[in-house]
Amino acid sequence: MTKRAETGSAGGAGHDLDAVLAEERELMNFYAPQYRASQFFNSYYYQQERLHFVDWVLATVRAAGRDPKTLAFLDVGSGTGEILEPLAGAGCANLTGIDIAEKMIAESKRHVPGARFVHDSIERHDFGEQRFDVITSCLTVHHMCDPAAFFRFADRHLAPGGWFFLMEYNRGGWGIDSPLAKLIQWVMTPLRRAIKIKNREALSRAPALPARFNHAHDLLRFGDILGAMPDRDAYEIVRYTRGVFVPPLTNALVAESRADRAVYRVLRAVDRLAEPLQAGYMQGVGARLIRSD
Ligand SMILES: C[S@@+](CC[C@H](N)C(=O)[O-])C[C@H]1O[C@@H](n2cnc3c(N)ncnc32)[C@H](O)[C@@H]1O
């Protein structure tokens, strides 16, 4: 168990920023050319989670009476455009991405040609007086040397009444670091094996990338996220968690199989029963800046 998980505070844990950024950049440049072809990073499960996240962002903003098409969006750790692409598809036109890996930026320019991209880290980049209505970040904050840097960045660059939205693994969920995690894996193993055998041809076409992470990489509990916000009272916070039995099938289900999509729908229905307990493997955290003084 890491220091952060013990204390519930995400405070940098003594990592060297230059070293973490250099390592992250090297790893993400390595992944970038095959990121979209990977059965892990671009698995059916991850695709569905990202689409749900984007729908939730858009619905939250609309419920507050704002038209997303008129808003300025910034995606932090924009990767190959996984979040900006569906935002563009929903008609959002003022889109910016920032990413430390130039090969990720090169890929994203192909997938989201209308967006502006900045090649830098959020720790180092100065957006000056620029403000964004919505700052999103998907599966990135837990890669940061000090996750609190994201929340300081949001405090500086959110327009009054603006939002940040994160999609992150939920370290407090049943599938991670919990006594139930092994049981869930065990229950799902026969189904995962059977689906992988059925899909062996499709899966063999996808590159098997090694799972490598920078040395500061550390999953977050909801309490870590709240503890890392320097000005938590300035925000109105909402949250969801999703996924108990679907996540173990990440490397097995393929989008083109009707049977896999049916399995996904059935297991999603089961997962929904546990989600009121905040048990999900993935969490979405949204925060609206309600005070700006
Ligand atoms: C796991 S990938 C997630 C990419 C994409 N958001 C997605 O949904 O798949 C993390 C991304 O964040 C970028 N990144 C990590 N730390 C960063 C930082 N401090 N500033 C800017 N980008 C960062 C990496 O280069 C990488 O593209």
The ligand as a MOL file (V3000), in Angstrom:
LIG
                    3D

  0  0  0     0  0            999 V3000
M  V30 BEGIN CTAB
M  V30 COUNTS 27 29 0 0 0
M  V30 BEGIN ATOM
M  V30 1 C -3.1690 6.8270 -20.0180 0
M  V30 2 S -3.0410 8.1210 -21.1630 0 CHG=1
M  V30 3 C -4.7520 8.6360 -21.3220 0
M  V30 4 C -5.0000 9.2140 -22.6870 0
M  V30 5 C -6.4720 9.5360 -22.9760 0
M  V30 6 N -6.9450 10.5960 -22.1190 0
M  V30 7 C -7.3540 8.3220 -22.8560 0
M  V30 8 O -8.5060 8.4540 -22.4230 0
M  V30 9 O -6.9470 7.2270 -23.2330 0 CHG=-1
M  V30 10 C -2.3500 9.4770 -20.2170 0
M  V30 11 C -2.0110 10.6600 -21.1130 0
M  V30 12 O -1.6730 11.7790 -20.3150 0
M  V30 13 C -0.4770 12.3820 -20.7700 0
M  V30 14 N 0.1350 13.0140 -19.5900 0
M  V30 15 C 0.5720 12.3980 -18.4600 0
M  V30 16 N 1.0110 13.2760 -17.5680 0
M  V30 17 C 0.8280 14.5130 -18.1300 0
M  V30 18 C 1.0780 15.8320 -17.6820 0
M  V30 19 N 1.6170 16.0590 -16.4770 0
M  V30 20 N 0.7680 16.8720 -18.4920 0
M  V30 21 C 0.2280 16.6350 -19.7200 0
M  V30 22 N -0.0140 15.3940 -20.2090 0
M  V30 23 C 0.2620 14.3370 -19.4160 0
M  V30 24 C 0.3140 11.2120 -21.3590 0
M  V30 25 O 1.2850 11.6080 -22.3000 0
M  V30 26 C -0.7980 10.3730 -21.9880 0
M  V30 27 O -1.0770 10.7580 -23.3150 0
M  V30 END ATOM
M  V30 BEGIN BOND
M  V30 1 1 1 2
M  V30 2 1 2 3
M  V30 3 1 2 10
M  V30 4 1 3 4
M  V30 5 1 4 5
M  V30 6 1 5 6
M  V30 7 1 5 7
M  V30 8 2 7 8
M  V30 9 1 7 9
M  V30 10 1 10 11
M  V30 11 1 11 12
M  V30 12 1 11 26
M  V30 13 1 12 13
M  V30 14 1 13 14
M  V30 15 1 13 24
M  V30 16 1 14 15
M  V30 17 1 14 23
M  V30 18 2 15 16
M  V30 19 1 16 17
M  V30 20 1 17 18
M  V30 21 2 17 23
M  V30 22 1 18 19
M  V30 23 2 18 20
M  V30 24 1 20 21
M  V30 25 2 21 22
M  V30 26 1 22 23
M  V30 27 1 24 25
M  V30 28 1 24 26
M  V30 29 1 26 27
M  V30 END BOND
M  V30 END CTAB
M  END
